[in-house]
């Protein structure tokens, strides 16, 4: 009976320590991703209706992904850094196209952002047992 208790306590401590590390890192990252996702969503939605909003939102997207690039740089994760850099470049392209009034070019550049987002998400996140996303 005491072996079962020791086993359960050890398993619980191990689970809590792993979850605690993942949650702290994921929480830190979520603080960066939430404004990035909001700016990207605003940018994507505005392309059809208001290129001035698109241009301003592209600046926000770039700034958000500069911080995300730094998050990954601290962890030495080169592929995630490159995804963030690709998004920054695409945001610059969206900004330039929107400022020039070229909706088609803005839309094409914005699609690059979605592709980079998906690439990074596939490699660096997973669903936790509670259904929330965690960093791998």
C-alpha positions as CSV (number, residue, x, y, z in Angstrom):
1,X,0.0,0.0,0.0
2,X,2.8,2.5,0.8
3,X,4.4,1.7,-2.6
4,X,1.2,2.7,-4.4
5,X,1.1,5.9,-2.4
6,X,4.8,6.7,-3.2
7,X,4.1,5.9,-6.9
8,X,1.1,8.1,-7.1
9,X,2.8,11.0,-5.3
10,X,5.8,10.7,-7.6
11,X,3.6,10.6,-10.7
12,X,1.7,13.6,-9.5
13,X,4.8,15.6,-8.8
14,X,6.2,14.7,-12.2
15,X,3.0,15.7,-13.9
16,X,2.8,19.0,-12.1
17,X,6.4,19.9,-12.8
18,X,6.0,19.2,-16.5
19,X,2.7,21.0,-16.8
20,X,4.0,23.9,-14.8
21,X,7.0,24.4,-17.1
22,X,4.8,24.1,-20.2
23,X,2.2,26.4,-18.8
24,X,4.7,29.1,-17.9
25,X,6.3,29.1,-21.3
26,X,3.0,28.8,-23.1
27,X,1.6,31.7,-21.0
28,X,4.6,33.9,-21.8
29,X,4.2,33.1,-25.5
30,X,0.4,33.6,-25.4
31,X,1.0,37.2,-24.2
32,X,3.0,37.8,-27.4
33,X,0.7,35.9,-29.7
34,X,-2.6,37.4,-28.7
35,X,-1.9,40.9,-29.9
36,X,-0.1,39.5,-33.0
37,X,-3.2,37.4,-33.9
38,X,-5.5,40.4,-33.2
39,X,-3.4,42.7,-35.4
40,X,-3.2,40.1,-38.2
41,X,-7.0,39.5,-38.0
42,X,-7.6,43.2,-38.2
43,X,-5.2,43.5,-41.2
44,X,-6.7,40.5,-43.0
45,X,-10.3,41.8,-42.6
46,X,-9.6,45.3,-43.6
47,X,-7.9,44.6,-47.0
48,X,-11.3,44.5,-48.8
49,X,-12.6,47.7,-47.2
50,X,-10.0,50.0,-45.9
51,X,-6.3,50.0,-47.0
52,X,-5.4,52.7,-44.5
53,X,-6.4,50.3,-41.7
54,X,-4.6,47.5,-43.5
55,X,-1.3,49.6,-43.7
56,X,-1.6,50.5,-40.0
57,X,-2.3,47.0,-38.9
58,X,0.6,45.7,-41.0
59,X,2.9,47.9,-38.9
60,X,1.3,46.3,-35.7
61,X,1.8,42.8,-37.1
62,X,5.5,43.5,-37.8
63,X,6.1,44.9,-34.4
64,X,4.4,41.9,-32.7
65,X,6.4,39.4,-34.7
66,X,9.7,41.2,-33.8
67,X,8.9,40.4,-30.2
68,X,8.0,36.8,-31.2
69,X,11.3,36.5,-33.1
70,X,13.1,37.5,-29.9
71,X,11.1,34.9,-27.9
72,X,12.4,32.2,-30.2
73,X,15.9,33.6,-30.4
74,X,16.2,33.3,-26.6
75,X,15.4,29.6,-27.0
76,X,17.7,29.0,-30.0
77,X,14.9,27.9,-32.2
78,X,16.1,28.9,-35.7
79,X,13.1,27.7,-37.7
80,X,10.6,29.6,-35.5
81,X,12.7,32.7,-35.8
82,X,12.6,32.3,-39.6
83,X,8.9,32.0,-39.6
84,X,8.7,35.2,-37.5
85,X,11.1,37.0,-39.9
86,X,9.0,35.8,-42.9
87,X,5.9,37.3,-41.3
88,X,7.7,40.6,-40.7
89,X,8.8,40.7,-44.4
90,X,5.3,39.9,-45.6
91,X,3.9,42.6,-43.2
92,X,6.2,45.1,-44.9
93,X,4.9,44.0,-48.3
94,X,1.3,44.4,-47.1
95,X,2.1,47.8,-45.7
96,X,3.8,49.0,-49.0
97,X,1.0,47.6,-51.2
98,X,-1.8,49.1,-49.0
99,X,-0.1,52.5,-48.9
100,X,0.1,52.3,-52.7
101,X,-3.6,51.4,-52.9
102,X,-2.9,48.0,-54.5
103,X,-5.4,45.7,-52.9
104,X,-4.3,42.7,-55.0
105,X,-0.7,42.9,-53.9
106,X,-1.7,43.5,-50.3
107,X,-3.9,40.4,-50.4
108,X,-1.1,38.3,-52.0
109,X,1.4,39.4,-49.3
110,X,-1.1,38.8,-46.5
111,X,-1.5,35.2,-47.7
112,X,2.2,34.7,-47.0
113,X,1.6,35.5,-43.4
114,X,-1.0,32.8,-43.0
115,X,1.3,30.2,-44.6
116,X,4.1,31.1,-42.1
117,X,1.7,31.0,-39.2
118,X,0.5,27.5,-40.1
119,X,4.1,26.3,-40.7
120,X,5.2,27.4,-37.2
121,X,2.0,26.1,-35.5
122,X,2.4,22.6,-37.0
123,X,6.0,22.3,-35.7
124,X,5.8,24.1,-32.4
125,X,2.5,23.6,-30.7
126,X,0.3,20.7,-29.6
127,X,-3.1,20.4,-28.0
128,X,-3.0,19.7,-24.3
129,X,-5.3,17.2,-22.6
130,X,-7.7,20.1,-21.7
131,X,-7.9,21.1,-25.4
132,X,-5.8,24.2,-25.0
133,X,-2.6,24.7,-27.1
134,X,0.8,24.2,-25.5
135,X,4.2,24.8,-27.0
136,X,6.2,21.7,-27.7
